[in-house]
Amino acid sequence: MRIPSPLLSAATKPGAVVFLENHAAVQTLANRMDSLTASPEGGAGPRVLVTATDHGIIYGEHGHRILYVDPNGTLLHECAWEATGSLNPPRLLWARLQLDWGQWVGIKPEGLINEARFDLSKKPGWQKLTRENLHRMAAQAMGVTPEDVAFFYDDQSLTLDKQGQVTIRHRKDALYILDDGTFSRPRFMACLGAMRWGRIDFLPVVELFQSLLAGTGSATFELIRGLYDDQNANGAPPRLLRYRGIPTYPSPQAFHLFSTYFLPEVPGGTDPFPLFMDPAQSAKVTWRPRREVPRRCFDVEHGLCVTITEGAVQKVTRHNDSAALPYSRPRKDGSAPGGRMVGTTQTVLQLQDGDRREEFPLRAEWGVTKPAPLPERSASPALTWRALFPDGAPALDMKRAYFAVPLFPEDDRMVEDAMTQPLALEQTLDYLERLSSVPSRSGSLNNVLIHNWDLLLSEIIHPTEDQDYTVLYTRPEFAQRQAQRLWDNAAASGHLSNLRHVVFFQADQHQETAYAKAYGLIYYWIPFEQYRQRAECERSVVAVSKALVSGGSAILAGPPWLKDVCSRVALRALASDPIAETAGVRTHRAILPKVRVNPEATLFLVQKP
């Protein structure tokens, strides 16, 4: 068959292909455009495969995919490969993926390698240790099986030299933000277990998944499933996959993502979810490819990215959308994340955000065969996440809104002020549990002020009918994202009405008014830049003390000398912990060993007598 012109023009237009390794293949395609036809046969390329949904896959001279393009010519991902000999699968050098909202992210195989060394020279008989002995020792230290160690550590990753020194090289694939669509200035985002991209044989653990830009997970699995299909196109039974990592971090989100592209199965046909959620047994769940998987189509004219599965629209993302949330199919209870729903009639795509509904023409190339119109709008106004902002939701541009995720350096640069907050979450929740467990104090927590804890709001706010929260935010993009998550949590638990007790205000406009009221609990995060402004810090603590009721408590983050200030303003320190020494930082350091946290940043639990 002839190749659709949008596919070829997308591949050959200047700037579309950024990896040098692919330029020759694209030039060959350009020279053959007049006579080129789609070829379903494998082998040497370059060649083009047009799928049943009119998506295009372009393979290089080596026979492996280098480009994946939607029916209208929008590039979805690009891969660069290096041949490793006829007996071994090729090695992926780079990959870049376009997210639904136009941002590019990249994958660098083994982009993050952490080394650890151990001295066994004093262990009797160390010279006789075999590779299997090392696997057993490593497995015992890591709390995994020797088979897991053998799976992830090859001969170069676990070595014993002639001096008795063991070196462990833990290889991870790094995920980067590509600000200009290339790897010229990559910014580290997250990592996953080192994949065998030339032969997909397991489902990976994603570490720092909270740092992923929206859509990264599904775009990555679009690539994983695409490569898996390429590698299993020989007619043999498909290779079953398992979720593997050292360690695994099973979660409902991971299960949902995997289930979108693969079908989970367990012996006996029982529910696989409970087994998957047990870290010790997650690998017992096998995953076989689903017959139908999500496919993305960009509508450049209307600024949309539409995701379709089995003939039904599942999700729509609008470009230049300051809410930075997709529209999703309503769940069985009629709700959708952020209150944003998508529906379809025979001819129209419906997008609804609260009480506002817009319609766009349904394009034939999307292949929508299962209309699912939205119900008639209710006469009563819907309570949306925007209601949390009495002065109106923050005015943000799309990119700033989407970038409201915690990002950490992969090297030894200091973690930024705001990004330190997620590392302090576990200790903060421990403080809160301590307060809630004391009957004499639990009643004083009904009125809560939260100031400058913008990255943790949905974690520390648990609204009830008798609990009021006032939030003073300084980072509007994070406040918006947290308000959306808070709305989702309340909708999922059936407590949306309780959000009427939560209000978000800009700190610089409402601080004086907020501190004129009385609270049983105050959270206040002092910015790092104020640590050298002692007078300013002291004024902040004085304001906290005045706003607390007698018997009230505060969770403060600030410099270590804050303890002395508290004692002078009628606040008694019940506990203090340097953030750099908390459990959250220890967990983070297991992923990024070089991480440095401000050594002065300290959490305090204080009480007003």
C-alpha positions as CSV (number, residue, x, y, z in Angstrom):
1,M,0.0,0.0,0.0
2,R,1.0,3.6,-0.6
3,I,2.3,5.4,2.5
4,P,0.0,8.3,3.7
5,S,1.7,11.6,2.9
6,P,1.3,13.1,6.4
7,L,3.5,10.2,7.7
8,L,6.3,10.8,5.3
9,S,6.2,14.5,5.5
10,A,6.4,14.3,9.3
11,A,9.5,12.1,9.1
12,T,11.3,14.1,6.5
13,K,10.5,17.7,7.4
14,P,13.5,19.6,8.8
15,G,14.0,19.3,12.5
16,A,11.6,16.4,13.0
17,V,14.4,13.9,13.6
18,V,16.9,15.0,16.2
19,F,19.1,12.0,16.7
20,L,22.1,11.9,14.4
21,E,21.9,8.1,14.3
22,N,18.6,8.4,12.3
23,H,19.5,11.0,9.8
24,A,20.7,8.5,7.2
25,A,17.6,6.4,7.4
26,V,15.3,9.5,7.0
27,Q,17.4,10.7,4.1
28,T,16.9,7.4,2.4
29,L,13.2,7.6,2.9
30,A,13.2,11.1,1.5
31,N,15.0,9.9,-1.7
32,R,12.5,7.1,-2.2
33,M,9.3,9.0,-1.5
34,D,7.9,8.7,-5.0
35,S,8.1,4.9,-5.0
36,L,8.0,4.0,-1.3
37,T,5.3,1.6,-0.1
38,A,4.4,0.3,3.4
39,S,6.1,-3.0,4.2
40,P,4.8,-5.3,6.9
41,E,7.8,-7.6,6.5
42,G,10.6,-7.4,9.0
43,G,14.3,-7.4,8.3
44,A,16.6,-4.6,7.1
45,G,15.3,-1.1,6.5
46,P,14.6,1.6,6.2
47,R,11.0,0.6,5.9
48,V,7.6,1.9,6.9
49,L,4.7,0.0,8.6
50,V,1.2,1.5,8.6
51,T,-0.9,0.1,11.4
52,A,-4.6,-0.7,11.3
53,T,-5.2,2.7,13.0
54,D,-3.1,4.5,10.4
55,H,-0.3,5.2,12.8
56,G,3.1,4.9,11.2
57,I,6.2,3.1,12.4
58,I,9.5,3.8,10.6
59,Y,12.3,1.3,11.0
60,G,16.0,2.0,10.4
61,E,18.6,0.0,8.5
62,H,19.1,-2.2,11.5
63,G,15.4,-3.2,11.4
64,H,14.4,-1.5,14.7
65,R,11.9,1.3,15.1
66,I,13.2,4.8,15.0
67,L,9.9,6.8,14.7
68,Y,6.3,6.5,15.7
69,V,3.9,8.9,14.1
70,D,0.1,9.5,14.4
71,P,-2.3,9.6,11.4
72,N,-2.0,13.3,11.0
73,G,1.8,13.4,11.0
74,T,2.6,14.2,14.7
75,L,5.7,12.5,15.9
76,L,5.0,10.5,19.1
77,H,8.4,9.1,19.8
78,E,11.9,8.7,18.4
79,C,14.6,6.1,19.2
80,A,18.3,5.8,18.4
81,W,20.0,2.4,18.4
82,E,23.4,0.8,18.4
83,A,24.0,-2.6,16.9
84,T,25.7,-5.0,19.4
85,G,26.4,-7.9,17.1
86,S,24.3,-10.6,15.4
87,L,24.0,-12.7,18.6
88,N,22.8,-9.9,20.9
89,P,19.8,-7.6,20.7
90,P,20.5,-3.9,19.8
91,R,21.2,-1.4,22.4
92,L,18.9,1.6,22.8
93,L,21.0,4.8,23.0
94,W,18.3,7.4,23.5
95,A,14.6,7.8,23.2
96,R,12.4,10.9,23.3
97,L,8.7,11.0,23.8
98,Q,6.1,13.7,23.1
99,L,3.6,14.1,25.9
100,D,-0.1,14.9,25.3
101,W,0.4,18.6,25.9
102,G,3.4,19.0,23.6
103,Q,6.3,18.7,26.1
104,W,9.2,16.3,25.2
105,V,10.8,14.0,27.7
106,G,13.7,11.6,27.2
107,I,15.0,8.2,28.3
108,K,18.7,7.6,28.6
109,P,19.4,3.9,29.2
110,E,21.8,3.5,32.2
111,G,21.8,7.2,32.6
112,L,22.0,6.8,36.3
113,I,24.7,4.4,37.8
114,N,25.3,4.2,41.5
115,E,28.3,2.4,42.8
116,A,28.9,0.9,46.2
117,R,32.1,-0.8,47.4
118,F,32.6,-3.4,50.2
119,D,35.8,-4.8,51.6
120,L,35.7,-8.6,52.0
121,S,39.5,-9.0,52.3
122,K,39.1,-9.8,56.0
123,K,36.5,-12.5,55.5
124,P,38.2,-15.9,55.7
125,G,38.2,-17.7,52.4
126,W,37.1,-14.7,50.4
127,Q,39.4,-15.8,47.5
128,K,37.1,-18.8,46.9
129,L,33.9,-16.8,46.6
130,T,32.0,-17.6,43.4
131,R,29.6,-15.4,41.5
132,E,26.7,-17.4,43.1
133,N,28.2,-16.7,46.5
134,L,28.2,-13.0,45.8
135,H,24.6,-13.2,44.6
136,R,23.5,-14.9,47.8
137,M,25.3,-12.3,49.9
138,A,23.9,-9.4,47.9
139,A,20.4,-10.9,48.1
140,Q,20.6,-11.2,51.9
141,A,21.8,-7.6,52.2
142,M,19.0,-6.3,49.9
143,G,16.2,-8.4,51.2
144,V,15.5,-10.0,47.8
145,T,16.1,-13.4,46.2
146,P,19.4,-14.5,44.5
147,E,17.4,-14.8,41.3
148,D,16.5,-11.1,41.5
149,V,20.2,-10.2,41.9
150,A,21.2,-12.4,39.0
151,F,18.5,-10.8,36.9
152,F,19.6,-7.2,37.4
153,Y,23.4,-7.6,37.9
154,D,25.6,-8.9,35.1
155,D,29.3,-9.7,35.3
156,Q,30.2,-6.0,35.0
157,S,27.7,-4.9,37.7
158,L,28.8,-7.2,40.5
159,T,32.6,-7.8,40.7
160,L,35.2,-9.0,43.2
161,D,38.8,-7.9,42.5
162,K,42.1,-9.5,43.6
163,Q,42.3,-7.3,46.7
164,G,38.9,-8.6,48.1
165,Q,37.0,-5.4,47.1
166,V,33.4,-5.9,45.9
167,T,31.9,-3.3,43.6
168,I,28.2,-3.1,43.0
169,R,27.1,-1.0,40.1
170,H,23.3,-0.4,40.3
171,R,22.2,0.6,36.8
172,K,19.1,2.7,36.2
173,D,17.5,4.2,33.1
174,A,17.1,8.0,33.6
175,L,14.0,10.0,32.6
176,Y,14.7,13.6,31.6
177,I,12.8,16.7,30.8
178,L,13.9,17.9,27.3
179,D,13.2,21.7,27.3
180,D,14.0,22.1,23.6
181,G,13.0,18.6,22.5
182,T,16.6,17.4,22.5
183,F,19.2,16.2,25.0
184,S,21.2,19.4,24.7
185,R,20.1,20.5,28.2
186,P,18.4,17.6,29.9
187,R,16.9,18.0,33.3
188,F,16.7,14.9,35.5
189,M,13.1,13.8,36.4
190,A,13.0,10.2,37.6
191,C,14.4,6.8,36.9
192,L,13.4,3.2,36.3
193,G,15.0,-0.2,36.5
194,A,17.5,-0.7,33.7
195,M,15.5,-2.2,30.8
196,R,16.6,-4.6,28.1
197,W,15.1,-2.3,25.4
198,G,16.2,-4.6,22.6
199,R,14.3,-7.5,24.2
200,I,11.5,-6.3,26.6
201,D,11.3,-9.0,29.3
202,F,9.9,-7.3,32.5
203,L,7.8,-4.4,33.6
204,P,10.0,-1.8,35.4
205,V,9.8,-0.1,38.8
206,V,9.6,3.7,38.3
207,E,11.3,5.6,41.1
208,L,10.4,9.2,42.0
209,F,7.1,8.7,40.1
210,Q,5.7,11.8,41.9
211,S,8.3,13.8,39.9
212,L,6.9,12.6,36.5
213,L,5.4,15.3,34.3
214,A,1.8,14.5,33.5
215,G,1.5,11.9,30.7
216,T,5.1,10.6,31.1
217,G,4.0,7.2,32.4
218,S,1.6,6.5,29.5
219,A,4.0,7.8,26.9
220,T,6.7,5.5,28.3
221,F,4.5,2.5,28.2
222,E,3.4,3.4,24.7
223,L,7.0,3.0,23.8
224,I,7.5,-0.2,25.9
225,R,4.4,-1.9,24.4
226,G,5.4,-0.8,20.9
227,L,8.9,-2.3,21.2
228,Y,7.4,-5.4,22.8
229,D,5.1,-5.8,19.8
230,D,8.0,-5.3,17.4
231,Q,10.0,-8.0,19.2
232,N,7.1,-10.5,19.3
233,A,5.9,-10.1,15.7
234,N,7.2,-13.5,14.6
235,G,4.0,-15.4,15.3
236,A,5.3,-17.2,18.4
237,P,3.4,-17.1,21.6
238,P,3.9,-13.7,23.2
239,R,6.5,-13.4,26.0
240,L,4.8,-13.1,29.4
241,L,6.2,-10.3,31.6
242,R,6.5,-9.8,35.4
243,Y,6.9,-6.7,37.5
244,R,10.5,-6.7,38.8
245,G,12.8,-4.4,40.7
246,I,15.1,-4.2,43.7
247,P,12.9,-3.4,45.5
248,T,9.5,-3.2,44.0
249,Y,7.0,-0.5,44.9
250,P,3.6,-1.8,44.0
251,S,0.8,0.8,44.0
252,P,-2.7,1.1,42.6
253,Q,-1.4,3.6,40.1
254,A,1.3,1.2,38.8
255,F,-1.3,-1.6,38.5
256,H,-3.7,0.7,36.5
257,L,-0.9,1.8,34.2
258,F,0.3,-1.8,33.5
259,S,-3.3,-3.0,33.1
260,T,-3.8,-0.4,30.3
261,Y,-1.3,-2.1,28.1
262,F,-1.1,-5.6,29.5
263,L,-3.5,-8.1,31.0
264,P,-2.7,-9.3,34.6
265,E,-3.1,-13.0,35.4
266,V,-2.6,-15.2,38.4
267,P,-2.8,-19.0,38.8
268,G,-6.4,-20.0,39.5
269,G,-7.9,-17.0,37.8
270,T,-8.3,-15.1,41.1
271,D,-8.1,-11.3,41.5
272,P,-4.5,-10.3,40.7
273,F,-4.6,-6.9,42.4
274,P,-4.1,-8.1,46.1
275,L,-1.2,-10.3,45.0
276,F,0.4,-7.5,43.0
277,M,0.1,-5.1,46.0
278,D,2.2,-7.4,48.2
279,P,5.9,-6.5,47.4
280,A,7.0,-10.0,48.2
281,Q,4.6,-11.5,45.7
282,S,4.2,-8.9,43.0
283,A,6.3,-10.9,40.5
284,K,3.9,-13.8,40.7
285,V,1.4,-11.8,38.6
286,T,2.1,-12.4,34.9
287,W,1.2,-9.8,32.2
288,R,0.3,-10.7,28.7
289,P,-0.3,-8.2,25.9
290,R,-3.8,-6.7,25.6
291,R,-5.4,-7.1,22.2
292,E,-6.3,-3.3,22.1
293,V,-4.1,-0.6,23.6
294,P,-4.5,3.1,23.8
295,R,-3.5,5.1,20.8
296,R,-3.0,8.9,20.6
297,C,-4.1,11.2,17.9
298,F,-3.2,14.9,17.8
299,D,-5.7,17.5,16.5
300,V,-3.4,20.4,15.7
301,E,-6.2,22.6,14.5
302,H,-8.1,22.6,17.8
303,G,-5.1,22.0,20.0
304,L,-6.2,18.6,21.3
305,C,-4.6,15.2,22.0
306,V,-7.2,12.4,21.9
307,T,-6.6,9.0,23.4
308,I,-8.7,6.1,22.1
309,T,-9.0,2.5,23.3
310,E,-11.2,-0.1,21.6
311,G,-13.1,2.5,19.7
312,A,-13.9,4.7,22.7
313,V,-12.4,8.0,23.7
314,Q,-10.7,7.6,27.0
315,K,-8.9,10.9,27.5
316,V,-8.5,14.3,25.9
317,T,-5.8,16.8,26.7
318,R,-6.1,20.5,25.6
319,H,-3.0,22.4,24.7
320,N,-2.5,25.8,26.3
321,D,-4.7,24.7,29.2
322,S,-3.8,26.5,32.5
323,A,-5.6,23.8,34.6
324,A,-3.1,21.3,33.3
325,L,-5.6,18.4,33.7
326,P,-6.9,16.1,31.0
327,Y,-10.6,15.3,30.4
328,S,-11.4,11.7,31.2
329,R,-14.3,9.3,30.7
330,P,-16.7,9.4,33.7
331,R,-16.2,6.6,36.2
332,K,-19.1,4.4,37.3
333,D,-20.0,7.0,40.0
334,G,-20.2,9.7,37.4
335,S,-17.1,11.6,38.5
336,A,-13.8,12.1,36.8
337,P,-10.4,13.5,38.0
338,G,-10.6,17.2,38.6
339,G,-14.3,17.1,37.6
340,R,-13.3,17.2,33.9
341,M,-15.2,14.8,31.7
342,V,-15.1,13.7,28.0
343,G,-18.0,12.3,26.1
344,T,-18.8,11.6,22.4
345,T,-21.9,11.5,20.2
346,Q,-21.9,10.2,16.7
347,T,-20.4,13.5,15.4
348,V,-19.2,15.5,18.3
349,L,-16.5,15.4,21.0
350,Q,-17.8,16.8,24.3
351,L,-15.5,18.3,27.0
352,Q,-17.0,19.4,30.3
353,D,-15.3,21.2,33.1
354,G,-17.7,21.8,36.0
355,D,-20.7,23.6,34.5
356,R,-18.9,24.6,31.2
357,R,-19.2,22.3,28.2
358,E,-17.5,22.7,24.8
359,E,-17.9,20.6,21.6
360,F,-15.5,19.8,18.8
361,P,-16.0,17.8,15.6
362,L,-15.3,14.1,15.8
363,R,-12.6,13.3,13.3
364,A,-12.9,10.1,11.2
365,E,-9.2,9.2,11.6
366,W,-9.7,8.8,15.3
367,G,-11.7,5.6,14.6
368,V,-14.3,6.3,17.4
369,T,-16.9,3.5,17.0
370,K,-18.4,3.6,20.6
371,P,-20.2,6.9,21.3
372,A,-20.6,7.7,25.0
373,P,-22.5,11.0,25.3
374,L,-22.3,12.9,28.6
375,P,-25.4,13.2,30.6
376,E,-27.5,16.4,30.7
377,R,-25.9,19.0,33.0
378,S,-27.3,19.4,36.4
379,A,-29.3,22.5,37.2
380,S,-27.3,23.0,40.5
381,P,-23.7,24.4,40.0
382,A,-21.0,21.8,40.5
383,L,-18.5,22.2,43.3
384,T,-15.1,22.1,41.5
385,W,-11.6,22.4,42.8
386,R,-11.7,26.1,41.8
387,A,-14.1,26.7,44.7
388,L,-11.2,26.3,47.0
389,F,-9.9,29.7,45.8
390,P,-12.4,32.4,47.0
391,D,-10.4,35.0,45.1
392,G,-10.3,32.9,41.9
393,A,-7.9,30.2,40.8
394,P,-4.3,31.3,40.1
395,A,-3.6,32.8,36.7
396,L,-1.0,30.4,35.2
397,D,0.4,29.6,31.8
398,M,0.2,26.0,30.7
399,K,3.8,25.1,31.1
400,R,4.1,26.5,34.6
401,A,1.0,24.6,35.7
402,Y,2.2,21.3,34.2
403,F,5.7,21.7,35.9
404,A,4.2,21.7,39.4
405,V,6.0,18.5,40.3
406,P,8.9,18.0,42.8
407,L,12.2,17.8,40.8
408,F,15.4,16.7,42.5
409,P,19.0,16.9,41.3
410,E,20.7,13.6,40.3
411,D,24.1,14.9,41.6
412,D,25.3,16.5,44.8
413,R,23.6,19.9,44.3
414,M,21.5,21.0,47.2
415,V,17.8,20.2,47.0
416,E,15.8,23.4,46.5
417,D,13.7,24.9,49.3
418,A,10.3,23.9,48.0
419,M,11.4,20.5,46.8
420,T,12.6,19.6,50.3
421,Q,9.0,19.6,51.6
422,P,8.1,16.1,50.2
423,L,11.2,14.7,51.9
424,A,9.8,16.0,55.2
425,L,6.4,14.4,54.8
426,E,6.9,11.2,56.7
427,Q,8.2,13.1,59.8
428,T,5.4,15.7,59.5
429,L,2.7,13.0,59.5
430,D,4.4,11.4,62.5
431,Y,4.1,14.7,64.4
432,L,0.5,15.0,63.3
433,E,-0.3,11.5,64.5
434,R,1.3,12.2,67.8
435,L,-1.0,15.2,68.3
436,S,-4.1,13.4,67.2
437,S,-3.5,10.5,69.6
438,V,-3.7,12.8,72.7
439,P,-7.4,13.2,73.6
440,S,-6.8,16.6,75.4
441,R,-5.3,18.0,72.2
442,S,-7.4,16.5,69.4
443,G,-10.3,18.8,70.0
444,S,-8.0,21.9,69.5
445,L,-7.1,20.8,65.9
446,N,-10.5,22.0,64.5
447,N,-9.2,25.3,63.1
448,V,-6.0,24.9,61.1
449,L,-3.7,27.4,59.3
450,I,-1.2,26.2,56.7
451,H,1.4,28.7,55.5
452,N,3.9,28.0,52.7
453,W,3.6,24.2,52.7
454,D,2.5,24.3,49.1
455,L,3.8,20.9,47.9
456,L,2.1,18.9,50.7
457,L,-1.3,20.4,51.0
458,S,-3.3,17.3,49.8
459,E,-1.3,15.1,52.2
460,I,-1.9,17.1,55.4
461,I,-5.4,18.3,54.7
462,H,-8.1,15.9,55.8
463,P,-11.3,17.9,55.7
464,T,-14.2,17.0,57.9
465,E,-17.4,18.8,58.8
466,D,-16.0,20.1,62.0
467,Q,-12.5,21.1,60.8
468,D,-11.7,24.3,59.0
469,Y,-8.5,24.9,57.0
470,T,-7.0,28.2,55.9
471,V,-4.2,27.9,53.4
472,L,-1.7,30.7,52.6
473,Y,0.2,29.7,49.5
474,T,3.3,31.3,47.9
475,R,3.7,29.0,44.9
476,P,0.4,29.2,42.9
477,E,1.2,26.4,40.5
478,F,1.7,23.9,43.4
479,A,-1.3,25.3,45.2
480,Q,-3.4,24.6,42.1
481,R,-2.1,21.1,41.7
482,Q,-2.7,20.3,45.3
483,A,-6.2,21.7,45.2
484,Q,-7.0,19.4,42.3
485,R,-5.6,16.4,44.2
486,L,-7.6,17.4,47.3
487,W,-10.7,17.6,45.2
488,D,-10.0,14.1,43.8
489,N,-9.5,12.7,47.2
490,A,-12.8,14.2,48.5
491,A,-14.7,13.0,45.4
492,A,-13.3,9.5,45.7
493,S,-14.3,9.3,49.4
494,G,-17.7,10.9,48.9
495,H,-16.9,14.0,51.0
496,L,-16.9,16.8,48.4
497,S,-19.2,18.9,50.6
498,N,-16.4,19.0,53.3
499,L,-14.3,21.1,50.9
500,R,-16.5,24.1,51.8
501,H,-14.4,24.2,55.0
502,V,-11.1,24.7,53.1
503,V,-9.9,28.0,51.6
504,F,-6.8,28.8,49.6
505,F,-5.4,32.4,49.7
506,Q,-2.3,34.1,48.3
507,A,-0.1,34.7,51.3
508,D,1.1,38.2,50.3
509,Q,-2.5,39.4,50.1
510,H,-4.1,37.6,53.1
511,Q,-1.4,37.0,55.6
512,E,-2.3,39.8,58.0
513,T,-6.0,38.8,58.0
514,A,-5.3,35.1,58.4
515,Y,-3.0,35.6,61.4
516,A,-5.6,37.8,63.1
517,K,-7.7,34.7,63.8
518,A,-7.1,31.9,66.3
519,Y,-6.0,28.3,65.4
520,G,-5.5,25.0,67.2
521,L,-2.8,23.9,64.7
522,I,-0.5,25.9,62.5
523,Y,1.9,24.7,59.9
524,Y,4.6,27.2,58.9
525,W,7.5,26.6,56.5
526,I,10.2,29.3,56.8
527,P,11.9,29.8,53.4
528,F,15.6,29.0,53.3
529,E,16.4,32.5,52.3
530,Q,15.2,33.8,55.6
531,Y,17.5,31.6,57.7
532,R,20.1,34.5,57.7
533,Q,17.4,37.0,58.5
534,R,17.1,36.3,62.2
535,A,14.8,39.2,63.0
536,E,12.4,38.2,60.2
537,C,12.3,34.6,61.4
538,E,11.6,35.7,65.0
539,R,8.7,37.9,63.8
540,S,7.2,34.9,62.0
541,V,7.4,32.7,65.1
542,V,5.9,35.5,67.2
543,A,3.0,35.7,64.8
544,V,2.5,31.9,65.0
545,S,2.5,32.1,68.8
546,K,-0.1,34.9,68.9
547,A,-2.4,33.0,66.5
548,L,-2.3,29.8,68.5
549,V,-5.0,29.1,71.1
550,S,-3.9,28.0,74.5
551,G,-3.0,24.3,74.2
552,G,-2.6,24.7,70.4
553,S,0.3,23.2,68.5
554,A,2.5,24.1,65.5
555,I,4.6,22.2,63.1
556,L,7.4,24.5,62.0
557,A,10.3,24.1,59.5
558,G,13.2,26.5,60.0
559,P,16.8,26.9,61.2
560,P,18.0,25.0,64.3
561,W,18.2,28.1,66.4
562,L,14.4,28.4,66.1
563,K,14.2,26.3,69.3
564,D,15.6,29.2,71.3
565,V,13.2,31.7,69.8
566,C,10.3,29.4,70.7
567,S,11.2,29.4,74.3
568,R,11.1,33.2,74.4
569,V,7.7,33.5,72.8
570,A,5.7,31.1,75.0
571,L,6.1,28.0,72.8
572,R,7.4,24.7,74.2
573,A,9.4,22.5,71.8
574,L,8.1,18.9,72.0
575,A,10.3,17.5,69.3
576,S,12.8,18.6,66.7
577,D,14.4,16.7,63.8
578,P,16.9,17.8,61.2
579,I,15.2,17.1,57.9
580,A,18.4,15.7,56.4
581,E,18.2,12.9,59.0
582,T,14.6,11.9,58.6
583,A,13.2,8.7,57.1
584,G,12.1,10.5,54.0
585,V,15.6,11.6,53.2
586,R,17.0,8.1,53.9
587,T,14.5,6.6,51.4
588,H,15.3,9.3,48.8
589,R,19.1,8.7,49.3
590,A,18.5,5.0,48.5
591,I,17.5,6.2,45.0
592,L,19.9,9.2,44.6
593,P,22.8,8.5,47.0
594,K,24.4,11.9,46.3
595,V,21.4,13.9,47.4
596,R,22.2,16.9,49.7
597,V,19.6,18.4,51.9
598,N,20.0,21.8,53.7
599,P,21.7,20.7,56.9
600,E,20.1,23.6,58.8
601,A,16.5,22.8,57.8
602,T,14.8,21.4,60.9
603,L,11.3,20.3,61.7
604,F,9.8,21.4,65.1
605,L,6.7,20.3,66.9
606,V,5.8,23.0,69.4
607,Q,3.0,23.7,71.8
608,K,1.5,26.8,73.4
609,P,0.9,26.2,77.1
